[in-house]
């Protein structure tokens, strides 16, 4: 496992170790992106076509976010699900392209609303939409993208898929609300954190992958395999994201490192460190992430405490464990004409637990 | 026409005239509400059942809005559409009940987001959700209700209806954004105002009514009749709403009279008065609703200018004209077993252009 090879104690050392690994060709999204490049080009065309509106602010604001270089991991899930479920085809159906676009719109809508709620001013290395156009516009354009996503799903014509993705959407918002209600409580149970990230991140990965398979006519077993793949991939991805908030710098992240800390968001590293904290450390967490009373050096101190308790390493191990579950779900795809895509999906899982951006 | 009988110049006189009419049994929602009482009881049950969540804040916040005594006009449209399209039945199908619930959830989601955007602190005579729980919770619970609405629509199982209501949802947000972009411009064209209110209000009335008919198996002609009924009813309703903002008091409205003025929202009375304004009045509108520079007596002065140009009376006439178009769309429902419901819908149209709350 990748995480077990990381034994350095401080954040700097972890970053340095990751850099060493990077030299040995770390896992990446490249194989998956290349295999699905033609389909993704169609998704990008559909994104541009379907965020148009007679109201000019909509494509301006939505375009600012959507064309800012996200990884498109969620629509990749849909495309991969569609292709692996009908491996003898060389491109996705129009319905699958529309579904993948819908998935990206749902994700973009949640990002717009998240940035309003977190009062973020930087994402993917750019000013956020709310920083440029204000909260009101971000709320409404998020609503627009969400509605547009449902229009696209309706056009895809499969009521099962509509059910999967509408339930996922409800679950995302429930998790975001739960996250808000546990914010500032460093004593949050690990299972509550996992419930939050399953809802806010992993469920959409799962629904995207399963819906792609289903729209290609996959049976229940294949659909469920893609669901489990996406779910575990999403968990690994979010745990890494939360760990990176304490290790990466702004240039790497494309957002402000330390944002979660200052937003009093309770994530795995903090929960693990709090469980091992002495009285002085407990006091520190309660003053900072609990009461929102921050001094200039507090983030560095938080990093030092996390390092001392190996909380980042333990988070990386958890991410790797979920990534391995995601890989295991791919075992069903053992036909020769599924091998290349299954391999790319396995590498994507490894990437989710390894990435540095 | 009701509006033509109103010749008094000042707001006080208009209000007094409306009071006189009230003594002669003004049109009301009572007939429609009574005819659909059993169905609406089921809708209310479904509302309560489907806004539950493991996250306690969701039913608390959603319930605060949804149980605060709204008129439920939009789900009434769906129930009426469902019943008039299959007049030999004595109750709506489960699918129609779910659709009506979905329509109320979509409406509630937009209200939650509207109140965030308008920074409103009072609705239906109560503190708004954002005033009580904060903007973040209102944004997220709005998203939840919207997602829940789509789950209900999926369960209703009709893909045509899903298309109608998802397109309506996209149109609502486009109109809200357009309204935001024209805010503060008293020189807004009447056609832009009408485009905004068609999108933000009338389209959901139309989609609600048409979807109800469709889910009962209505053909295109009947579905279209209910669409036209809902559309024109919605226009009448919103024009009245905008006029009332300059005439009603807070106790009557259940929200703050003058809110639109202070929010720099450009509505029909202002557009009509601006078109007839002299230089001094133009300066007044630009300083107040244009630049947001308000003095204590400005609302009274705005009322006085509107009165001088008979802008409220002209708005009431426009509302009445749309209400009459709504009534005309009902002509197709001429079977004996449709008569009672058609009559109640006609009275509802009259109510929309007459109501004082």
Interface residues (C-beta under 8 A of the other chain):
Chain A: X53 X54 X55 X56 X57 X58 X109 X110 X113 X116 X117 X135 X136 X137 X139 X140 X141 X142 X143 X144 X146 X147 X148 X150 X151 X153 X154 X155 X157 X159 X162 X163 X166 X167 X169 X170 X172 X173 X174 X176 X177 X178 X180 X181
Chain B: X53 X54 X55 X57 X58 X109 X110 X113 X116 X117 X135 X136 X137 X139 X140 X141 X142 X143 X144 X146 X147 X148 X150 X151 X153 X154 X155 X157 X159 X162 X163 X166 X167 X169 X170 X172 X173 X174 X176 X177 X178 X180 X181
